[in-house]
Structure formats: structure tokens, C-alpha cells
Amino acid sequence: MRIESDLLGELQIPKNAYYGVQTQRAINNFKISNNYLSQYPEFVKALGIIKSGAAKANYELGILSLELYEAITFASNELIQGKYLDEFPIDMIQGGAGTSTNMNANEVIANIALEYLGKEKGEYQYCSPNDHVNLSQSTNDAYPSALKLALYNMNKPLVEALIKLHTSFEKKARTFDDVIKMGRTQLQDAVPMTLGQEFDGFANGLQKEVENLIRVSKDFLTINMGATAIGTGLNAIPGYAQLCTKSIAEIMGEDVNLADNLVAATSDASAFVDYSSALKRLCVKLSKICNDLRLLTSGPRTGLFEINLPPKQPGSSIMPGKVNPVIPEVVNQVCFKVIGNDTTITMAAEAGQLQLNVMEPVIGFSIMESIIYLTNAMDTLRVECIDGITANAEHLKKEVLNSIGIVTALNPYIGYKVSTKIAKEALETGGSVYQLVLDHGLLSKERLDEILNPNNMLGPHL
């Protein structure tokens, strides 16, 4: 063990640890979620980006020596490359508005830098977590800026998973293009359509969510570096905010920009709220699609039995032969979790007071959890379910021909009132709409065949 001290006194720390006293206090204080910063590598990388950008700006402004600039840059790049993750053992949910996370990064970078300089861990007189690594910064600009950059990068694999799922639905739509079926409204027979049209509807809805996620994620590229404690820039010198943001943009390779009002930006959580809302919107569609898939595969003897989902596991410990739609079910549950996280994020964003939102740790953790769950869920849905769906085409065609719903196509020719009588009689007698129209002499067989040809009812038709 080694001894380090802070405002509250001395504390023992594992001798080989790169983190320091404030990280150790966070380890001791926050045993909450069993989800640790080390499990979120994009966040650790983003902290490295922030610290590297700050060091460069401080060096260019002449307030950080070349020796310390090179050491801090080296240490920050180690984090950017994904190293030292085990040195971030603090809980994601923490009090202090993220101070523990910021100091964890400061201490790890300082101790890596000390070794780079040929010094021992903890010899902070040569490279201090506060005076050098955190120079010109506060948790209140470093933490939310790193969080935003991490979420921006985490959005990329989420969007990739969504694009792949959209493509899978598109392929199925083309495969099912000639499979005719009954469409339904309010769970009642409506009018004919193709299974391809149904799956194309799924695909189109998901495509809109790709566009929405890309759009809202761009707000994460607006950061408040240089705001320091409350947005006034105290302890940062003129030009630092602009230089730091420029350096971060260069490291990120993205169009990172400085917020136009740092006081407002330091307490404003609207970018997190907007992005979480986009995740919720995606989940509403995704869960609805999974509901539809479970309905369409219901049966096999007493349900709709329109499609077959790939069988993944036995469905019961007591009912032989039962196979359940387990993949859509698990995606439903992920969607419920993400929607619940959105409520947490909304309440946390509202709970910020005056010049800071201290609830950002639970905001960040909830969004990251949602992204990871959703990315995994969409990959699972695509690979384990959508790609293997087959259609019961003959059953679907038979259902269309026997449906009362096709009477809707007769409205323009025999009128709504007469069509209603035919539908009622078909329901009461069990007869077919086709035969009843002929029996009542309402249309010739040739004309009726043309009107009630299911393929003529798939779109606008004269």
C-alpha cells in the first residue's frame, strides 16, 4: 500500500494502482450499481481526449511546460488507445456531479505521466492531478464534455445495428412481395395486402429512426470546455476555451464546437433528453414490430399462423412441442427498459438546480445502458429471428379468399349499404362474399372476378 492525502486526510491505496486518493474515496463511498467506469471504454477514451485537448491548449497558451505537456499527452493517449481500463473501478452512479470520475481520470493520467517522466506514482509535486492534468478545467466542463463525446461515439455502432436490421427487413419484404394476405385494423379483417408490404412498412419505419438518431447525436458535439465551475471561465485564461475545443476536434476527427453560452451550457441537459427521447421513439416502433411478429406467428393451430419464426428453444417445461417467440419477447423487454431509462433521464435533467446539473452521472449511465442494450437487442433480433422468417403462403391466400374483408372492394360498384348487407349475410350464413354477390345478381361473374382479384386490391385501382 501507499499513503496519499487530500482535504479529508490520509488514505491507503494499493501500491501499484494508478488511481489515487479521491478515486479510493469513491470506491469506498459508492457501492451502488456494480456497474463500473471500466466497463464503458468509450467514456474512458473520451476522458483521455478531453485531457489531451486541454493539455495542448494550456501548452500553447504558455501555462504548461513542454515536459508536462508531453507527459500528459502520452498518458492521455494511453487511455484513448483503450489501455488502463482496470484503473477505473468507480461506480457509474455517484454523488458529486461526476467529480469522482474526473478525478479518477486526473489521477490515472498523472501517475502514468509520472512514470513517463521517470518518477514514482504519487510524486505529485512533479505532475499533479489537480494543478497540471486538470489545469484550466473543472469537473463541470470536463465531465459533461467527455460524456457527450462518449455518447456520440457509442451512437455509431447503435446506428450500424439499426441499419443492418432495416436491411434485413427490406430483404424479407422483397422475398414476400408476392405473398398475399389480409391486412387488419383493430385486430379485425380489413383489406388484402402482401406480406412484403407489411415487412416493407417495418423497414421504412426503422429507416426514419436511423435518420433521427444521426440528427440528434450531433448535439453531443457541442461542448462547454472552458466553462470551468459555472460557465464564467474562472481559472481559465482568455482563448483557452476556443483552443481546447479546437484541439479536441482535431483529436476526435469530428466537428466539435464550443457552446455559445457557457453558463447556460453548464447546467443544460437538453442534448441528453433529446437523444434519450430518440431512443425511446425507436423502442416504441421496435416493440410494436415485435408485438406484430408475435401475433403473426401465433398458433400454430389456433392462432394467425401467418409466418414462422426460427425455433430457438423448447417453450415449456410442461407442454411438449411448444415453441415460443423468445427473440421478439426479449427485444420487447429491452424496449421497456430503455423507455424506463428515458423517464429516469427526464427526471434527472429536471432536477438540476441553478448553475449545475448534479444528476449527470445517472443520466450518462442510463443512456449508455440503453445504447448497449439496444445495440445487442437489434443484432439479436436480426440474426436470430428476422433473417430466418418464412411465410405460410397457402394458408395466407386461403384466408384472403374466405375473408369478409374483401367486400370493401365492392363499395364503389354496389354501394356501402348493399356491401354491408352482403357482409352481414356472409357472416350469418358462413357463405362467401363472392357467391352471394352472384346469387343476388349484383354483378356479372367476369366483372366480379376482376374486382375481387386479390392482386387488384393491393393499391389504387380503377
KELUMMAR-945429 format. One line per 3 residues: their letters; for each residue x, y, z of C-alpha. Coordinates in pm, 1 decimal, always signed. Example, Ala and Ser with C-alpha at 12.3 -4.5 7.8 and 13.67 -1.06 7.14 Angstrom:
! KELUMMAR-945429
as> +1230.0,-450.0,+780.0 ~ +1367.0,-106.0,+714.0
//
This chain:
! KELUMMAR-945429
mri> +0.0,+0.0,+0.0 ~ +97.2,+364.9,-33.9 ~ -37.3,+664.5,+154.4
esd> -196.9,+963.6,-19.5 ~ -375.5,+1260.4,+134.7 ~ -646.2,+1508.5,+42.2
llg> -878.0,+1757.5,+213.6 ~ -1018.1,+1485.2,+440.8 ~ -684.3,+1337.6,+543.5
elq> -469.5,+1035.6,+459.0 ~ -584.4,+713.6,+293.7 ~ -417.1,+387.3,+199.1
ipk> -414.2,+297.9,-171.6 ~ -284.5,-17.5,-342.9 ~ +81.8,+48.8,-421.4
nay> +53.5,-48.8,-788.5 ~ -269.1,+142.0,-852.8 ~ -253.3,+428.6,-1099.2
ygv> -557.3,+589.5,-939.5 ~ -520.0,+797.2,-624.4 ~ -684.6,+909.9,-304.4
qtq> -1001.0,+1064.0,-447.9 ~ -1068.7,+756.7,-658.5 ~ -1022.1,+541.6,-348.7
rai> -1276.2,+752.4,-162.2 ~ -1525.3,+698.4,-445.9 ~ -1461.7,+323.4,-429.7
nnf> -1536.8,+334.2,-58.0 ~ -1840.0,+562.1,-83.0 ~ -2033.9,+444.4,-387.7
kis> -2127.6,+76.9,-383.0 ~ -2446.8,+125.7,-578.9 ~ -2493.2,-37.2,-919.9
nny> -2199.5,-278.9,-961.0 ~ -2151.9,-109.5,-1297.5 ~ -1807.3,+45.4,-1314.5
lsq> -1645.5,+309.5,-1529.7 ~ -1405.3,+41.3,-1656.6 ~ -1699.7,-128.6,-1829.3
ype> -1757.0,+175.8,-2051.6 ~ -1436.6,+211.8,-2256.5 ~ -1574.4,+487.9,-2478.6
fvk> -1621.4,+705.6,-2171.8 ~ -1263.8,+643.0,-2055.5 ~ -1135.2,+718.8,-2406.7
alg> -1337.7,+1040.8,-2412.7 ~ -1185.4,+1146.6,-2082.0 ~ -844.4,+1092.7,-2242.4
iik> -946.2,+1308.3,-2537.9 ~ -1063.4,+1588.9,-2309.1 ~ -743.3,+1584.3,-2101.5
sga> -521.2,+1571.3,-2407.5 ~ -703.7,+1863.8,-2569.2 ~ -680.0,+2065.6,-2250.3
aka> -308.0,+1996.2,-2213.6 ~ -241.4,+2111.0,-2569.3 ~ -435.6,+2433.1,-2518.3
nye> -256.6,+2502.8,-2190.0 ~ +82.7,+2442.4,-2352.3 ~ +4.4,+2667.1,-2648.4
lgi> -103.2,+2941.0,-2407.9 ~ +225.6,+2909.3,-2218.5 ~ +89.0,+2793.5,-1885.2
lsl> +202.5,+2427.9,-1909.5 ~ +565.8,+2331.6,-1966.6 ~ +671.5,+2129.5,-2269.6
ely> +785.0,+1846.1,-2041.9 ~ +448.2,+1819.0,-1867.5 ~ +256.9,+1867.0,-2192.0
eai> +438.8,+1572.4,-2349.5 ~ +392.6,+1354.3,-2040.4 ~ +20.6,+1430.7,-2004.2
tfa> -34.1,+1383.8,-2377.8 ~ +139.3,+1045.8,-2365.0 ~ -71.9,+936.7,-2066.8
sne> -396.4,+1062.9,-2222.3 ~ -320.0,+879.0,-2545.2 ~ -281.6,+558.3,-2345.9
liq> -643.7,+598.2,-2236.6 ~ -754.4,+689.5,-2589.2 ~ -598.5,+363.7,-2709.3
gky> -806.7,+167.8,-2459.1 ~ -536.1,+92.8,-2204.9 ~ -557.2,+106.1,-1824.0
lde> -931.6,+32.3,-1811.8 ~ -886.9,-160.9,-1487.0 ~ -772.2,+161.9,-1324.2
fpi> -1128.9,+296.8,-1341.1 ~ -1304.5,+91.6,-1070.7 ~ -1559.9,+350.8,-956.1
dmi> -1936.5,+307.4,-971.5 ~ -2115.1,+478.5,-1260.1 ~ -2379.8,+612.9,-1021.9
qgg> -2217.9,+856.6,-784.2 ~ -2276.4,+1179.2,-598.2 ~ -2070.2,+1487.9,-672.2
agt> -2178.0,+1562.7,-1029.9 ~ -1903.8,+1339.1,-1171.3 ~ -1615.6,+1474.2,-962.8
stn> -1505.9,+1119.5,-877.7 ~ -1492.7,+1029.0,-1247.2 ~ -1298.1,+1341.8,-1337.6
mna> -1050.1,+1286.9,-1054.9 ~ -1015.0,+918.8,-1143.9 ~ -900.9,+1029.0,-1490.5
nev> -680.2,+1305.7,-1348.8 ~ -506.6,+1068.1,-1106.7 ~ -454.0,+786.2,-1356.8
ian> -315.6,+1026.7,-1618.1 ~ -92.2,+1194.1,-1360.0 ~ +58.5,+864.6,-1244.0
ial> +113.4,+737.8,-1599.6 ~ +276.5,+1072.8,-1676.0 ~ +496.3,+1044.0,-1365.1
eyl> +628.4,+707.1,-1481.1 ~ +686.8,+858.5,-1826.1 ~ +896.7,+1124.8,-1651.1
gke> +1089.5,+862.0,-1455.6 ~ +916.8,+935.6,-1125.8 ~ +720.9,+722.5,-879.4
kge> +343.7,+701.6,-852.8 ~ +216.0,+960.1,-611.0 ~ +503.6,+1206.2,-656.5
yqy> +251.5,+1471.4,-747.2 ~ +493.4,+1759.4,-693.6 ~ +621.8,+1673.6,-1042.4
csp> +284.5,+1617.6,-1210.2 ~ -28.9,+1696.2,-1013.1 ~ -376.4,+1555.7,-1090.2
ndh> -527.0,+1893.0,-997.3 ~ -267.7,+2154.7,-1084.6 ~ -148.1,+2006.1,-1413.4
vnl> -382.7,+1740.6,-1555.8 ~ -692.7,+1937.6,-1450.2 ~ -539.1,+2276.1,-1536.3
sqs> -798.3,+2529.1,-1665.7 ~ -1076.6,+2276.9,-1603.9 ~ -1349.9,+2183.1,-1364.3
tnd> -1549.8,+1863.4,-1336.5 ~ -1840.1,+2075.8,-1452.4 ~ -1698.2,+2120.6,-1800.8
ayp> -1469.7,+1816.7,-1832.6 ~ -1725.3,+1556.5,-1721.0 ~ -2023.7,+1653.7,-1941.6
sal> -1795.7,+1719.5,-2239.0 ~ -1638.7,+1373.6,-2209.1 ~ -1981.5,+1218.4,-2158.3
kla> -2113.7,+1381.5,-2475.6 ~ -1817.0,+1267.3,-2684.1 ~ -1851.8,+913.1,-2548.1
lyn> -2222.7,+901.5,-2632.6 ~ -2155.5,+1038.6,-2980.9 ~ -1914.3,+752.6,-3045.9
mnk> -2141.2,+492.8,-2883.4 ~ -2422.1,+602.2,-3114.2 ~ -2223.8,+483.4,-3417.9
plv> -2244.7,+105.0,-3352.4 ~ -2607.1,+150.9,-3247.1 ~ -2687.2,+310.8,-3582.6
eal> -2492.0,+37.1,-3762.8 ~ -2700.6,-228.3,-3586.4 ~ -3018.1,-42.0,-3679.9
ikl> -2912.4,-11.5,-4045.8 ~ -2842.7,-385.3,-4059.6 ~ -3183.2,-460.0,-3906.0
hts> -3351.0,-228.2,-4155.7 ~ -3172.0,-406.4,-4439.6 ~ -3287.2,-743.9,-4307.5
fek> -3649.2,-629.8,-4310.0 ~ -3604.1,-490.8,-4662.4 ~ -3475.8,-826.1,-4786.1
kar> -3770.4,-1006.5,-4630.1 ~ -4006.9,-754.2,-4788.5 ~ -3869.6,-843.4,-5132.6
tfd> -3887.5,-1215.9,-5054.6 ~ -4253.2,-1184.5,-4950.2 ~ -4351.1,-945.1,-5230.1
dvi> -4592.8,-1195.0,-5391.6 ~ -4734.4,-1342.8,-5070.1 ~ -5090.0,-1211.3,-5040.7
kmg> -5258.6,-1184.0,-4701.3 ~ -5532.0,-997.7,-4515.6 ~ -5446.5,-669.0,-4356.9
rtq> -5609.2,-595.8,-4021.8 ~ -5724.1,-290.6,-3831.7 ~ -5824.4,-315.6,-3464.5
lqd> -5742.0,-688.6,-3492.1 ~ -6030.8,-731.7,-3738.2 ~ -6007.6,-828.2,-4106.1
avp> -5960.9,-517.8,-4321.8 ~ -5842.7,-543.2,-4683.0 ~ -5583.0,-752.4,-4867.5
mtl> -5217.0,-662.3,-4883.2 ~ -4894.8,-853.9,-4931.9 ~ -4668.3,-977.5,-4659.6
gqe> -4399.1,-787.1,-4848.1 ~ -4589.3,-461.9,-4797.2 ~ -4616.6,-536.2,-4426.8
fdg> -4243.2,-600.4,-4389.3 ~ -4160.7,-300.4,-4606.6 ~ -4362.7,-93.3,-4360.7
fan> -4144.5,-227.0,-4078.6 ~ -3830.7,-142.1,-4276.5 ~ -3942.7,+208.9,-4365.9
glq> -4025.2,+291.9,-4005.5 ~ -3678.7,+184.3,-3892.7 ~ -3509.5,+387.1,-4167.2
kev> -3663.2,+703.0,-4023.0 ~ -3510.4,+619.0,-3686.0 ~ -3164.4,+591.7,-3843.3
enl> -3200.3,+946.3,-3969.1 ~ -3334.2,+1069.6,-3635.4 ~ -3053.9,+916.1,-3428.1
irv> -2785.3,+1062.1,-3652.3 ~ -2951.2,+1403.9,-3633.2 ~ -2990.8,+1423.5,-3254.6
skd> -2646.0,+1276.7,-3182.4 ~ -2483.0,+1578.0,-3349.2 ~ -2582.8,+1788.5,-3047.5
flt> -2324.8,+1590.3,-2848.2 ~ -2053.1,+1765.0,-3048.3 ~ -2130.7,+2095.0,-2875.3
inm> -1929.4,+2105.7,-2551.6 ~ -1863.6,+2354.5,-2270.4 ~ -1487.4,+2322.5,-2219.3
gat> -1357.3,+2646.7,-2071.5 ~ -1671.9,+2698.9,-1865.8 ~ -1488.7,+2571.1,-1555.2
aig> -1714.4,+2573.0,-1246.9 ~ -2032.0,+2752.4,-1357.2 ~ -1968.2,+2886.8,-1706.5
tgl> -1783.8,+3206.5,-1620.3 ~ -1444.5,+3059.5,-1709.4 ~ -1280.8,+3138.3,-1375.0
nai> -925.9,+2986.5,-1358.6 ~ -902.9,+2959.7,-1738.4 ~ -721.1,+3228.8,-1933.1
pgy> -858.7,+3410.5,-2239.3 ~ -851.9,+3197.2,-2553.5 ~ -837.0,+2866.9,-2366.0
aql> -1195.9,+2759.9,-2438.9 ~ -1154.5,+2806.7,-2813.5 ~ -808.1,+2645.9,-2830.1
ctk> -915.9,+2350.0,-2615.8 ~ -1224.9,+2285.9,-2827.7 ~ -1017.8,+2308.5,-3146.1
sia> -766.9,+2056.6,-3009.1 ~ -1044.3,+1816.8,-2907.0 ~ -1198.0,+1843.3,-3254.0
eim> -863.5,+1751.8,-3409.8 ~ -819.0,+1450.1,-3182.9 ~ -1179.4,+1336.5,-3237.5
ged> -1173.3,+1396.4,-3611.5 ~ -1520.3,+1545.1,-3575.5 ~ -1674.9,+1892.4,-3597.0
vnl> -1666.4,+1959.0,-3222.7 ~ -1771.6,+2312.9,-3136.9 ~ -1793.3,+2538.3,-2832.7
adn> -2132.6,+2623.3,-2683.0 ~ -2229.1,+2984.5,-2748.0 ~ -2329.5,+3044.9,-2384.6
lva> -2117.2,+2856.2,-2132.7 ~ -2330.7,+2946.1,-1832.0 ~ -2638.4,+2800.9,-1998.5
ats> -2449.5,+2500.5,-2134.5 ~ -2305.5,+2403.8,-1794.5 ~ -2647.7,+2338.3,-1642.5
das> -2837.8,+2238.9,-1957.7 ~ -2908.0,+1866.9,-2011.2 ~ -3132.5,+1905.5,-2315.6
afv> -2895.4,+1719.6,-2551.0 ~ -2924.3,+1413.9,-2326.7 ~ -3302.2,+1447.5,-2309.9
dys> -3334.0,+1477.8,-2688.0 ~ -3114.5,+1176.3,-2752.9 ~ -3290.0,+963.3,-2492.8
sal> -3621.1,+1062.8,-2649.4 ~ -3490.7,+939.9,-2985.4 ~ -3400.6,+606.4,-2825.5
krl> -3749.5,+588.5,-2677.2 ~ -3906.0,+665.0,-3015.1 ~ -3704.7,+384.0,-3172.7
cvk> -3812.9,+147.9,-2894.9 ~ -4180.2,+230.0,-2941.1 ~ -4152.1,+124.4,-3306.9
lsk> -3928.8,-172.5,-3236.6 ~ -4154.9,-306.9,-2963.0 ~ -4461.8,-261.8,-3184.1
icn> -4288.7,-459.2,-3459.9 ~ -4207.9,-737.2,-3214.5 ~ -4568.8,-738.8,-3095.2
dlr> -4677.5,-782.8,-3458.3 ~ -4429.6,-1063.8,-3517.5 ~ -4559.6,-1247.2,-3211.1
llt> -4917.7,-1207.4,-3332.6 ~ -4836.1,-1315.4,-3687.8 ~ -4662.7,-1631.9,-3567.6
sgp> -4928.9,-1718.1,-3309.1 ~ -5064.7,-2071.8,-3322.4 ~ -4968.1,-2293.7,-3488.4
rtg> -5321.5,-2438.1,-3493.3 ~ -5536.5,-2181.3,-3315.9 ~ -5366.9,-1851.1,-3394.2
lfe> -5290.8,-1645.3,-3703.7 ~ -5003.7,-1872.5,-3814.0 ~ -4907.4,-1639.5,-4098.3
inl> -4531.0,-1658.1,-4053.1 ~ -4281.8,-1893.3,-3892.4 ~ -4010.2,-1758.2,-3667.3
ppk> -3692.5,-1965.5,-3638.9 ~ -3739.4,-2205.5,-3342.8 ~ -3472.8,-2118.1,-3085.7
qpg> -3552.7,-2329.1,-2778.5 ~ -3824.4,-2550.8,-2624.9 ~ -4103.6,-2329.8,-2499.1
ssi> -4223.4,-2508.7,-2190.9 ~ -4115.1,-2733.4,-1907.2 ~ -4459.1,-2897.2,-1908.1
mpg> -4613.5,-2859.5,-2258.4 ~ -4439.7,-3084.8,-2513.6 ~ -4393.2,-2942.0,-2860.2
kvn> -4442.9,-2578.6,-2759.4 ~ -4200.8,-2324.5,-2910.3 ~ -4223.3,-1962.1,-2802.3
pvi> -4125.1,-1638.8,-2985.2 ~ -3842.6,-1578.2,-2739.3 ~ -3641.6,-1336.3,-2953.9
pev> -3919.8,-1079.8,-3005.5 ~ -4004.8,-1123.8,-2636.1 ~ -3654.5,-1030.9,-2521.8
vnq> -3649.3,-729.0,-2754.1 ~ -3982.8,-614.6,-2607.8 ~ -3825.9,-626.6,-2263.1
vcf> -3521.2,-427.7,-2374.0 ~ -3754.4,-164.3,-2514.3 ~ -3939.9,-143.7,-2183.0
kvi> -3606.9,-94.2,-2005.6 ~ -3498.4,+184.1,-2242.4 ~ -3834.7,+359.9,-2206.2
gnd> -3793.4,+338.4,-1828.6 ~ -3442.9,+482.2,-1857.0 ~ -3588.1,+771.7,-2052.6
tti> -3809.3,+855.4,-1756.0 ~ -3502.9,+848.0,-1528.8 ~ -3315.6,+1079.4,-1766.2
tma> -3609.3,+1318.9,-1786.8 ~ -3638.8,+1343.1,-1409.0 ~ -3262.3,+1379.1,-1363.9
aea> -3242.3,+1656.9,-1624.7 ~ -3524.9,+1841.8,-1448.9 ~ -3360.3,+1801.9,-1107.9
gql> -3060.6,+2021.3,-1188.1 ~ -3056.0,+2338.5,-981.4 ~ -2909.5,+2678.6,-1053.4
qln> -2573.0,+2666.6,-1237.1 ~ -2515.9,+2289.0,-1249.0 ~ -2696.4,+1961.1,-1300.8
vme> -2552.6,+1726.4,-1039.0 ~ -2754.1,+1432.6,-1171.7 ~ -2544.5,+1382.6,-1485.6
pvi> -2392.0,+1052.6,-1362.2 ~ -2728.6,+875.4,-1367.6 ~ -2812.6,+1045.4,-1697.8
gfs> -2492.3,+920.1,-1858.2 ~ -2519.6,+572.6,-1710.0 ~ -2883.0,+535.4,-1819.7
ime> -2813.6,+643.6,-2178.0 ~ -2509.4,+417.9,-2206.8 ~ -2706.9,+126.0,-2069.3
sii> -2985.6,+194.7,-2320.3 ~ -2741.3,+213.3,-2611.7 ~ -2570.2,-113.4,-2518.8
ylt> -2896.2,-299.9,-2458.2 ~ -3049.0,-173.8,-2781.0 ~ -2743.5,-247.8,-2993.3
nam> -2732.1,-605.8,-2865.1 ~ -3109.3,-647.7,-2896.0 ~ -3122.2,-533.7,-3258.0
dtl> -2833.3,-760.5,-3356.9 ~ -3006.3,-1050.0,-3181.3 ~ -3340.0,-976.8,-3348.9
rve> -3180.5,-963.2,-3691.6 ~ -2956.2,-1270.7,-3668.2 ~ -3173.9,-1497.3,-3454.5
cid> -3515.6,-1404.1,-3591.5 ~ -3573.2,-1179.8,-3893.5 ~ -3320.7,-1343.2,-4126.9
git> -3488.4,-1682.5,-4075.0 ~ -3857.5,-1591.6,-4102.9 ~ -4064.7,-1789.8,-4353.3
ana> -4422.8,-1739.3,-4471.7 ~ -4719.0,-1977.7,-4474.6 ~ -4822.4,-1857.7,-4819.9
ehl> -5100.6,-2106.6,-4897.5 ~ -5266.9,-2050.4,-4562.6 ~ -5249.0,-1674.0,-4615.0
kke> -5407.2,-1693.7,-4961.3 ~ -5688.9,-1914.0,-4834.0 ~ -5761.3,-1667.6,-4555.1
vln> -5787.7,-1382.7,-4806.8 ~ -6030.6,-1570.0,-5031.9 ~ -6250.1,-1666.6,-4736.2
sig> -6242.5,-1324.6,-4572.5 ~ -6539.2,-1094.9,-4536.2 ~ -6293.4,-808.3,-4568.1
ivt> -6277.4,-827.2,-4946.2 ~ -6632.4,-689.3,-4958.3 ~ -6473.6,-344.0,-4908.8
aln> -6362.7,-358.4,-5271.3 ~ -6728.4,-370.8,-5379.3 ~ -6820.2,-33.5,-5225.2
pyi> -6754.7,+171.5,-5542.0 ~ -6966.0,-69.4,-5752.1 ~ -7268.4,-171.8,-5543.0
gyk> -7257.7,+93.1,-5267.8 ~ -7177.2,+82.0,-4897.6 ~ -7529.7,-15.0,-4787.0
vst> -7558.3,-314.9,-5016.8 ~ -7199.7,-417.7,-4939.4 ~ -7288.9,-412.7,-4569.9
kia> -7586.9,-644.5,-4630.4 ~ -7365.5,-887.4,-4822.1 ~ -7106.2,-883.0,-4543.0
kea> -7372.0,-943.6,-4277.4 ~ -7527.0,-1230.5,-4472.1 ~ -7184.5,-1388.3,-4526.5
let> -7115.7,-1371.1,-4154.7 ~ -7454.2,-1519.2,-4060.5 ~ -7461.4,-1798.7,-4317.3
ggs> -7093.0,-1878.9,-4347.3 ~ -7119.5,-1822.0,-4720.8 ~ -6861.6,-1647.0,-4936.8
vyq> -6890.5,-1285.7,-5044.3 ~ -6816.8,-1396.3,-5399.4 ~ -7107.9,-1641.6,-5422.7
lvl> -7358.1,-1413.9,-5250.3 ~ -7291.8,-1130.4,-5499.2 ~ -7358.6,-1371.4,-5784.6
dhg> -7668.4,-1516.8,-5616.3 ~ -7818.2,-1170.1,-5576.1 ~ -7732.5,-1079.7,-5936.9
lls> -7543.8,-772.9,-5830.6 ~ -7251.6,-812.6,-6074.3 ~ -7154.8,-1038.9,-6361.4
ker> -6908.3,-1313.9,-6293.8 ~ -6649.9,-1152.7,-6520.7 ~ -6675.3,-814.6,-6352.3
lde> -6675.9,-970.3,-6006.0 ~ -6366.0,-1175.9,-6086.4 ~ -6187.9,-861.8,-6194.6
iln> -6290.0,-659.4,-5888.0 ~ -6219.8,-932.3,-5633.3 ~ -5891.0,-1044.1,-5779.7
pnn> -5675.3,-1001.2,-5470.3 ~ -5389.9,-864.0,-5677.6 ~ -5615.1,-578.0,-5788.6
mlg> -5673.6,-477.2,-5428.2 ~ -5312.3,-409.2,-5335.5 ~ -5315.5,-43.8,-5437.9
phl> -5519.4,+222.9,-5616.0 ~ -5728.6,+59.7,-5887.1 ~ -5999.8,+168.3,-6134.4
//
